[in-house]
Amino acid sequence: MRTFLPALVMVLASAVHAAPEAQALLAASDAIRNPEKPFGLTTTLIEYRNGKQQETTSLAVYSRSERGSGQFRSLLRFLAPARDTGKLMLKSGNDLWFHDPANQATIRISPQQRLLGQAANGDVVTVNLAGDYSARLAGEEDITDGDRQPRRAWRLELAARAPDVTYHRIEYWLDRSNNRPIKARFYAQSGSLLKTAYYRRYQSQLGVERPTETVIIDGLDPNWVTVMRFADYAWRDVPESWLQRDYLPRFKPE
Amino acid sequence: MAPRHLWLVLLLAPAAHAIESDAAALQLADLPDAPAAAVPTRDWRAHAELAAGIARPRDGAQAPDSARLSLDAVLDTTLAPGWRLVLSDRLDGWAWQGRADRAINTLREAYVGWQPDASTVVDLGRVNVRYGAGLGYNPTDFFKAGALRSVTSADPQALRENRQGSVMLRGQRLWQGGALTALWSPELADSPSDDGFDLDLGATNPVDRWLLVASQRLNDWFDPQWLLYGEPGSVQAGVNWSVLLSDALVGYVEWAGGNQPSLLARARGEDDSAFRAAYTVGATWTTSFKLSVSAEYQRDNSAVDADEWKALQNDVRLGTQRGSADDYARYRQLAGTRQALTTREGLMLYASWQDAGVAGLDLAGYWRRDLVDASWQSWLQARWRGRWADLTAQWLYNHGTALSNYGAAPATQRWQLALTHYF
């Protein structure tokens, strides 16, 4: 009994202070980044190389979660620079289509090809990680967030469920008090760091405090920094029938 | 520092560097000069391009140097809820060294669209309809015939940009994962016009034509697009299918076939209709350093085979046998107008490299080989994306015997320098 009682106490204590289920934490953080109903927003991507501002890209994003899988399907429309105005990218998982209104060409592109443009960073945001990754709670850490504030954070290790994803593994830090994403590191299958992202400047958007800025640092070249700003959050009617190749030449934004 | 602590420093150095670079990146994002708001949505786009080209003529051919000013504008606006107006036009002002100057206007699109609900669309007017999974040759692009009016670049993408649509009535019905499109394009004129400001309906609407296009997504890898096309005396079926083979590899196939005359019979005004098919099969592979490479095999059974091609060439070499020395010229002209393959088989390698070693510099190029007569063409382009304008340098090289597919081009080499400003 002398040995049983402390063991029982420990079991009960751990039950009371049980670490939350990692997958549930991940889903909760997805809900903070992504509204649950079809929505639209504008993303401005400002690129810096060696501290010098480069080209700025603006995209209108229309997004909705797919019935069943919960995975986001997004339509991205270029607003700037002027040479790219009107170009479209449709993304539904690894099903990616690019449409150029100048030549009416609609072509399938690979996830690797998608990384050619700045738009690649756009879908780091509108993606439901809980759908594609298995989460494991790797511990608690004190970290500095993107606004330079100290935060007590859960550290999640995300492993890709399918082999054909761009980011094979993700380290993900969530605010322990409210599950807000603070920081993420995206890794390739080779183990090399592809991107580091800081989610910051939380503001109330569509009824929830959401990050309105993401700072992305290239893993291979830390002097390559992309700042993404999100504005014009709005509930949007994005019919399922629009999110397909054959509608791209007809897409007309409101 | 004590040597015994050196290992600790070495161990922590990468982490310290990462933290420093993260802090520097966050400081950059704090800069007040970075734009905070998105640009407003607008319903037009336009650009102007100033270009100069020089050519090295083939022996005995004429290929004058040229200068060009192009104005290109597109308006896509909402007239009323559910009603849309699309106007797309391009004006090319050409000047050829010491010979002539000319303005060519291309009204690419001018149509009114009506969308009574989210799943139904009806368009009426001149519409640029384009289908095809292929990169350099598109057998299912049935409305490409007569579409080219002013060729400003050998780039396959530019050839698709500077083309005029056909006048048609088009309807589309969409559902989740699928769509059905039907269109009818009537005969409006008999022959193409040389007038630079003509609507050129004789080129785009020479006969009554119709097209049905259906697609239904069945699963992640099988969602082809099926086509059925008809014109007087010919009905053709077609399919476009592209599939993701790996994280970096996309494969595609495009096929069209049906009862139709050969290209040579068309050129001669004869009818030898039989079942003939054309197809393109290829793949695009993208590296982690932004280089994309495509390889494509192209075949058209309507085009001349090796024996027919030699016979056509021999007619020119030997004079007027069969009274058909002009067959070669007529055949080539028709192949060009229809954007068809000149001979039965071709191969194309295409590469594009974004931010090629330097941010803002894009390189592109292709190598096309005629597999029937072994002539080939190569094209290279360097584009510098500037803040106010793009600077583009292009080089085109044709190689082959005098009457071969590519060797017969008036210029063996062409260079072009262009400055493009986007409004």
Interface residues (C-beta under 8 A of the other chain):
Chain A: T42 T43 T44 I46 Y48 R49 G51 Q53 Q54 E55 T56 S58 A60 L79 A80 P81 A82 R83 T85 G86 G93 N94 D95 D100 P101 A102 N103 Q104 A105 I107 R108 I109 S110 P111 Q112 Q113 L115 L116 G117 G146 R148 D164 V165 T166 T196 Y198 R200 E213 V215 I217 P222 N223 V225 V227 R229 A231 D232 D237 P239 E240 S241 W242 Q244 R245 D246 Y247 R250 K252 P253
Chain B: H17 A18 S21 D22 A24 A25 L26 L28 A29 D33 A34 P35 A36 A37 A38 V39 P40 T41 R42 R45 H47 V74 D76 T78 R84 G113 Q115 A118 S119 V121 N128 V129 R130 A133 Q157 A158 R160 E161 Q172 L174 W175 Q176 G177 G178 A179 T181 V213 S215 R217 D220 D223 Q225 S242 V243 L244 S246 D247 A248 L249 V250 Y252 T284 T286 T287 S288 K290 S292 Q354 A359 G360 R385 R387 D390 T420 Y422 F423
